Amino acid sequence: MHILMINHEFPPLGGGGGNANYYIARELVKLGHSVDIVTSGFSGLKSETINGFKVHRIKTKRKHETHATTLEMLSFVKNSRKYCKKLMKNKKYDIIQCFFTLPAGLTGFLLTKKFKVPMVIRMGGSDVPGYDPYRFKLLYKLLIPLYKKVWRRADCLVVNSQKLKDLLLKSKQMKVDIIYNGADSEELKANRKSDGKTIICISRLVKRKGIDYLLRALKDRKDFHLIIIGDGEERQNLENLANKLGINSRTEFIGAVEHNGVIKYLNKADIFVLPSFAEGMSNALLEAIANGLPVIVTDVGGSKELVKNNGVIIQPGNEEQLKDAIEKLLSNEKLRKQMSKESLEIAKKFTWQNIAKEYENLYRGLI
């Protein structure tokens, strides 16, 4: 099959959606398919061929690696539509795979009017009404008419958790499949060199990730080392908060790390914490599990579908629960080892090879 993927974010831009795109494309090429990815250009980034698939980086108004504004997304729609039309005139694609309803889904919507190619939209979470009621309540009301118009044109909507599917069904969307995110268990193979007190959090540094609650939960704890990987608009505020709480000497803000560089930090850690207020199916959580880490997560999105006997689930925004969960795991090495084994067992079900085969089967059923 010839597959055209459209995504306004692709590594090093953005977060989990771009990383998932990379692995899905890589594994589809291994299965014998041809893949082109159209994504945003950025300072110093050029179009390139990676692991057999072509990444076309087009000019947009994007100014930040970690996020894009509405106007920047609209510039992507305009320029990606024009670029994709040229690609599609020169190459017959069997499927258009869009990542996120906006902006990529809108680009796909405009293309299918002319080229009549089946379109799949992989939802990211924030484009699902009800996903983040704290942040997007008004925005959902404004965008839902456009969302529904785009969704009706799609041949299938894909979400990465049962929770997101349930939310979409409330919006009367019936063409919904679940295909989970994956993890590269070989790439993330554990080689633990930890000290029994190290906590890791891998996340965009934005408000909905709740990292300020993690910092506050640690304010009275003396014996810990916190590693925070990621960047975003809240970084300075979080660094200031760590300083105010008096934990800055035990807290490392590493910043953005190339994906293949994350493994060394995972291997330094004893537990993984993601205190988010909203998630789809977190790639960072899956990778922590594939590395054999016990986890502490909030009861949002698809996290509950990944955490059984390998971690603790708490309520979002509950500082005391988070504090107690950290104490429970850091004070009990035997429990951490049991949870670690369980994480590795769970990860076996979620390899990117298996995920790509599910996408392959979906595409074959549409063409």
ZAMARGU-4260 file (C-alpha; in steps of 0.2 Angstrom, whole numbers, plus 5000, padded with zeros to 4 digits):
<rodrens>
0) 5000/5000/5000 | 5005/5018/4997 | 5001/5028/5013 | 5000/5047/5015 | 5002/5052/5033
5) 4998/5070/5038 | 5003/5077/5055 | 5007/5095/5061 | 5019/5087/5074 | 5033/5075/5070
10) 5049/5073/5081 | 5057/5083/5087 | 5041/5094/5086 | 5027/5091/5098 | 5025/5076/5110
15) 5016/5059/5110 | 5007/5060/5094 | 5022/5063/5084 | 5032/5049/5092 | 5018/5037/5089
20) 5018/5043/5070 | 5036/5039/5069 | 5034/5021/5076 | 5019/5017/5066 | 5027/5023/5050
25) 5043/5013/5054 | 5034/4997/5056 | 5023/4999/5041 | 5038/5001/5030 | 5045/4985/5038
30) 5029/4977/5033 | 5032/4982/5015 | 5022/4998/5013 | 5027/5015/5006 | 5024/5029/5018
35) 5025/5048/5015 | 5023/5060/5030 | 5019/5078/5028 | 5023/5088/5043 | 5028/5106/5049
40) 5044/5113/5045 | 5054/5122/5059 | 5071/5131/5061 | 5085/5119/5056 | 5074/5105/5051
45) 5074/5099/5033 | 5064/5085/5023 | 5073/5068/5025 | 5071/5050/5023 | 5071/5040/5040
50) 5070/5021/5041 | 5063/5020/5023 | 5049/5033/5024 | 5050/5051/5018 | 5047/5065/5030
55) 5041/5081/5020 | 5043/5096/5031 | 5033/5111/5024 | 5034/5129/5028 | 5021/5135/5041
60) 5021/5149/5054 | 5025/5138/5069 | 5036/5146/5081 | 5038/5134/5096 | 5044/5116/5096
65) 5032/5110/5110 | 5016/5118/5104 | 5006/5127/5090 | 4994/5141/5091 | 4977/5140/5082
70) 4984/5152/5069 | 4999/5142/5066 | 4988/5126/5064 | 4978/5135/5051 | 4994/5140/5042
75) 4998/5121/5042 | 4980/5117/5034 | 4983/5129/5020 | 5001/5124/5016 | 4999/5105/5019
80) 4983/5105/5007 | 4993/5113/4993 | 5008/5102/4996 | 4998/5086/4997 | 4989/5089/4981
85) 5005/5090/4972 | 5010/5073/4980 | 4994/5065/4976 | 4994/5070/4958 | 5011/5062/4956
90) 5008/5046/4966 | 4992/5036/4969 | 4989/5034/4988 | 4978/5020/4995 | 4975/5028/5011
95) 4976/5045/5020 | 4981/5044/5038 | 4978/5060/5048 | 4985/5062/5066 | 4972/5074/5076
100) 4956/5081/5069 | 4964/5098/5068 | 4974/5103/5059 | 4978/5087/5049 | 4960/5080/5049
105) 4954/5096/5041 | 4968/5094/5028 | 4962/5077/5024 | 4944/5082/5023 | 4949/5095/5010
110) 4959/5082/5000 | 4946/5068/5000 | 4933/5080/4992 | 4945/5079/4976 | 4954/5063/4977
115) 4941/5050/4984 | 4954/5041/4995 | 4949/5033/5011 | 4954/5043/5026 | 4957/5038/5044
120) 4959/5050/5058 | 4969/5045/5073 | 4962/5056/5088 | 4975/5063/5100 | 4964/5066/5115
125) 4962/5085/5115 | 4951/5083/5099 | 4939/5072/5108 | 4924/5082/5117 | 4925/5079/5136
130) 4944/5074/5136 | 4949/5089/5145 | 4934/5099/5152 | 4945/5110/5163 | 4954/5117/5148
135) 4943/5115/5132 | 4925/5117/5138 | 4922/5133/5128 | 4933/5128/5114 | 4924/5111/5111
140) 4907/5121/5110 | 4915/5132/5096 | 4924/5118/5087 | 4911/5104/5088 | 4902/5108/5072
145) 4918/5108/5062 | 4924/5092/5071 | 4908/5083/5066 | 4909/5089/5048 | 4927/5082/5047
150) 4922/5066/5056 | 4908/5062/5044 | 4920/5063/5030 | 4932/5050/5038 | 4930/5032/5034
155) 4936/5028/5052 | 4941/5037/5068 | 4954/5029/5079 | 4957/5032/5097 | 4970/5024/5109
160) 4959/5020/5124 | 4942/5014/5128 | 4939/5030/5138 | 4941/5040/5122 | 4930/5029/5112
165) 4916/5031/5126 | 4918/5050/5125 | 4917/5049/5106 | 4901/5038/5106 | 4893/5051/5117
170) 4895/5063/5102 | 4886/5050/5091 | 4901/5045/5082 | 4899/5027/5077 | 4914/5023/5066
175) 4927/5022/5080 | 4940/5009/5082 | 4953/5007/5097 | 4971/5004/5092 | 4982/5007/5107
180) 4999/5016/5108 | 5014/5005/5108 | 5032/5004/5115 | 5048/4997/5109 | 5053/4985/5122
185) 5069/4981/5114 | 5074/4999/5113 | 5068/5002/5131 | 5076/4987/5139 | 5079/4989/5157
190) 5097/4990/5164 | 5092/4998/5181 | 5106/5008/5189 | 5095/5017/5202 | 5097/5022/5220
195) 5080/5017/5227 | 5074/5035/5228 | 5073/5042/5211 | 5056/5047/5203 | 5055/5051/5184
200) 5041/5061/5175 | 5041/5063/5156 | 5029/5075/5150 | 5026/5091/5141 | 5027/5105/5154
205) 5009/5112/5152 | 4996/5115/5165 | 4985/5099/5162 | 5000/5088/5166 | 4998/5092/5184
210) 5017/5093/5188 | 5015/5106/5200 | 5005/5094/5211 | 5020/5082/5210 | 5032/5096/5216
215) 5020/5100/5231 | 5018/5082/5235 | 5037/5081/5238 | 5039/5097/5248 | 5040/5088/5265
220) 5051/5073/5259 | 5069/5074/5262 | 5076/5058/5253 | 5072/5059/5234 | 5078/5063/5217
225) 5066/5070/5204 | 5070/5069/5186 | 5058/5079/5175 | 5060/5077/5156 | 5051/5088/5144
230) 5049/5106/5140 | 5034/5118/5138 | 5026/5135/5143 | 5025/5130/5161 | 5044/5126/5163
235) 5049/5143/5171 | 5034/5142/5183 | 5038/5125/5188 | 5056/5129/5191 | 5051/5144/5202
240) 5039/5133/5212 | 5053/5120/5215 | 5064/5134/5222 | 5050/5141/5232 | 5046/5124/5240
245) 5065/5121/5244 | 5066/5106/5233 | 5076/5113/5218 | 5092/5105/5224 | 5084/5087/5222
250) 5074/5091/5206 | 5082/5090/5189 | 5073/5099/5174 | 5082/5090/5160 | 5072/5098/5146
255) 5068/5090/5130 | 5077/5074/5126 | 5079/5065/5109 | 5068/5050/5110 | 5083/5038/5110
260) 5091/5047/5124 | 5076/5044/5136 | 5082/5026/5140 | 5097/5031/5151 | 5085/5042/5162
265) 5072/5028/5164 | 5086/5016/5169 | 5091/5028/5183 | 5073/5029/5190 | 5064/5018/5203
270) 5046/5024/5199 | 5037/5034/5185 | 5024/5047/5190 | 5012/5055/5178 | 5000/5067/5188
275) 4990/5072/5173 | 4972/5080/5172 | 4969/5073/5155 | 4977/5059/5144 | 4973/5048/5129
280) 4985/5034/5131 | 5001/5041/5136 | 5017/5036/5126 | 5028/5040/5141 | 5018/5029/5152
285) 5019/5015/5140 | 5038/5017/5138 | 5040/5017/5157 | 5030/5001/5158 | 5040/4993/5144
290) 5056/4998/5154 | 5049/4989/5169 | 5045/5003/5181 | 5032/5004/5194 | 5020/5018/5190
295) 5009/5031/5198 | 4996/5039/5187 | 4979/5048/5189 | 4963/5040/5184 | 4961/5049/5167
300) 4960/5043/5149 | 4967/5026/5146 | 4979/5025/5160 | 4968/5013/5170 | 4969/5001/5155
305) 4988/5000/5158 | 4989/4999/5177 | 4984/4984/5186 | 4996/4977/5199 | 5011/4987/5192
310) 5007/5003/5200 | 4995/5015/5209 | 4980/5025/5202 | 4976/5041/5211 | 4963/5055/5208
315) 4969/5070/5198 | 4974/5085/5208 | 4975/5075/5225 | 4991/5080/5233 | 4989/5069/5248
320) 4985/5053/5238 | 5001/5057/5227 | 5011/5059/5242 | 5005/5043/5250 | 5008/5033/5234
325) 5026/5039/5232 | 5029/5035/5250 | 5021/5017/5248 | 5033/5013/5233 | 5049/5022/5238
330) 5048/5013/5255 | 5046/4996/5249 | 5059/4988/5237 | 5050/4971/5237 | 5034/4979/5231
335) 5043/4989/5217 | 5051/4973/5211 | 5034/4964/5210 | 5027/4979/5201 | 5042/4980/5189
340) 5039/4961/5184 | 5020/4965/5181 | 5025/4980/5170 | 5036/4970/5159 | 5022/4957/5157
345) 5009/4971/5152 | 5021/4978/5140 | 5022/4962/5129 | 5005/4966/5123 | 5009/4983/5117
350) 5023/4982/5104 | 5024/4994/5089 | 5025/4979/5078 | 5008/4973/5084 | 5000/4991/5083
355) 5006/4993/5065 | 4998/4977/5060 | 4982/4983/5067 | 4983/4998/5056 | 4988/4988/5041
360) 4972/4977/5044 | 4961/4993/5046 | 4968/5000/5030 | 4965/4984/5020 | 4947/4984/5025
365) 4944/5002/5019 | 4952/5000/5001
</rodrens>
